[in-house]
């Protein structure tokens, strides 16, 4: 139905969710196919594109292809560096840190861990400020 009515964002969301389902089933190759379809459709929707790109990187991480995961994670981080999307940056930084540690590269592991902690703190403080404004 989404395809018939040319609802591009809906199609991309459906493909992304199918990718998530196949990831949970550990059918990683099929998940990658759906994530790639979603990426093609949502290339002009920066936040959803970034989220799907993170999902794709997680597949490589789960397959223990840490170098490929890092490649995708770092590219993703570059693409959203000028945003305030801490909710996306935090898992990207966390996975990047873990991947470097698993490759026995503790220097980069700690670098990304520190960036993650800083970003998580900013996210917490921003949400605290919003909560106080609502009171």
Secondary structure as the mmCIF struct_conf table of DSSP 4:
data_model
#
loop_
_struct_conf.conf_type_id
_struct_conf.id
_struct_conf.beg_label_comp_id
_struct_conf.beg_label_asym_id
_struct_conf.beg_label_seq_id
_struct_conf.end_label_comp_id
_struct_conf.end_label_asym_id
_struct_conf.end_label_seq_id
TURN_TY1_P TURN_TY1_P1 UNK A 2 UNK A 6
HELX_RH_AL_P HELX_RH_AL_P1 UNK A 8 UNK A 24
TURN_TY1_P TURN_TY1_P2 UNK A 25 UNK A 26
HELX_RH_AL_P HELX_RH_AL_P2 UNK A 28 UNK A 41
TURN_TY1_P TURN_TY1_P3 UNK A 42 UNK A 44
HELX_RH_AL_P HELX_RH_AL_P3 UNK A 46 UNK A 62
TURN_TY1_P TURN_TY1_P4 UNK A 63 UNK A 64
HELX_RH_AL_P HELX_RH_AL_P4 UNK A 66 UNK A 79
TURN_TY1_P TURN_TY1_P5 UNK A 80 UNK A 82
BEND BEND1 UNK A 83 UNK A 83
HELX_RH_AL_P HELX_RH_AL_P5 UNK A 86 UNK A 102
TURN_TY1_P TURN_TY1_P6 UNK A 103 UNK A 104
HELX_RH_AL_P HELX_RH_AL_P6 UNK A 106 UNK A 134
#
